[in-house]
């Protein structure tokens, strides 16, 4: 199946690969998908997590296979008719064992419903969005969260912040745009530990855009925001569309913007560059995010 369907930058659209596990329909952003393979025998890894089936080598790469059935609480009986969705995000190549792959849906982020706290609250749940289809609901899974629970070492590298030691307090106002409540808190805690204390958090691009627009209308945006840190994948409005709006708007276009996302691959970097992002950082590298902020805050970009 061809997953190389490229969207224009900043259109607020995404393509979701739809797959099935035990009759339930789930989805993953096509940007995370490298390829789809029929099931292959894997080599088990002794003493590994129960959700890790093993490893295989389709070509030159050794890839870990995660049993998505087990990760979601289902039995995985007839594996030989299954498929592997081979992914790349957070600089990791991981395959997910699924029952069937149905195809690609092109949708607007405005049509992606954010799950409420009963489904995906902080510290629980692996659904990042829900798409209403004619005959069923398509649940977009939080693959980063699934991998993090199986392999905790893939989460934000907070130790990088601790290694910085005592730092001076910095009250430059920063806007963080991130839909994961758990990651929001981790990013906020990490930046606070690094000395950045004047932080505003919004949970999607639309909330951030409304906030920036209100600042611009009332007091001038520089009183409330001097730098924007944004995720890419978010319901209602994604990070790329938010950047597009900022760069097209007088009074906002000067703002430094850092993309902090699991989707930092060559294609997404190209899109981010075209839209005008100042920096793009893969999510585990919270220490690098702090270094980038230090550089931007000390540069002439703030004098504009």
Buried (B, 14 or more C-beta within 10 A) or exposed (E): EEBEEEBEBBEBBBBBBBBBBEEBBBBBBBBBBBBBBEBBEBEEEEEBBEBBBBBBEBEEEEBBBBBBBBBBEBEBEEBEEBBBBBBBBBEBBBBBBBBEBEEBBEBBBBBBBBBEEEEBEEEEBBBBBBBEEEEEEBBBBBBBBBBBBBBEEBBBBBEBBEEBEEEEEBEBBBBBBBBBBBBBBBBBBBBBBBBBEBBBBBBBBBBBBEBBBEBBEEEEBBEBBBBBBBBBBBBBBBBBBBBBBBBEBEBBEBBBBBBBBBBBBEEBBEBBEBBBBBBBBBBBBBBBBBBBBBEBBEEEBBEE
